[in-house]
């Protein structure tokens, strides 16, 4: 299973909490890339497991998404 912030972003508006099958259905309906669906297919098989958010699928999501937003102000030095 390989996640990137871009791939995970396809699940930001998913109907959380959701089961694996609900997430796959959501991705199919919204046109998510095949890699997102492949990642979901690799999850444990169970109708009882409910995922509360993308962090349940990829615990590093919050840190990775914070790194995506680079501001030029972050690169300025006080003189």
N, C-alpha and C positions, 0 to 999 in steps of 0.2 A: 504494500500500500504506500503510495507516494503522494503527499499533499504539498501544495504550494499555496500561498495566499490567494493567488488568482483562481485556482481550482476551488478552494474552500469558499471563496466569495459567492459561488453559485448556490451555496446552501444558506447564506445569511438570511434570506427571506423565507426559508422553509417553514412549514407549519409545526414548529417545536411545541411541545415534545412530540417525537415521532418514532415509529418503529423503522427498522431497516427497510421493509417493503414500502412503507409510506414515503420514505426518503427517495427510494428508487423511482417510485411512481411520480413524485414531484419533479425529479430531474428529467424524466422522460417527457413530462408535459411542458416543462419550461425550456427544453432544448439545451440542457447542460452537456458539456463535452463528454465523450465516451470514457475518458480517464476518470471523471468523477463517479460515473456509474460503476466502472470497474472497481474503484476503491470501495464503494458501498457493497458490492457483491462479495468482497473479501471479509466483510464483517461476520461475526459469529452468527450462526443460524439459530434464531429464536424469535417467536412471535411475542414473547413476554418482555424482552429487553426494549426499553424506551430510552431514547437519547434526548437529553434536555437541551442540547445545543451543539454547535460545531466543536466546542472544547471537549466533549465526550468522545468525539471521533479522532480529534487531533489536539492533544493537550497543549501543544506549543503554538496554537493558532493566534492567541492574543499577542504574544511576543513577536511572532512573524508578521502579523498585520501591522504592528506598530513600526516595524522596520521599513515597511513599504512606503510610508509617508515621509519623504525627505523634504525638508524646507531649506531654501537657500539661506535663511536666517540662522539655521543650525551650523552653517559653515562659515559664519562671520566671526572675526576676532575683534575684540575691543582694542583700539590703538591707544 
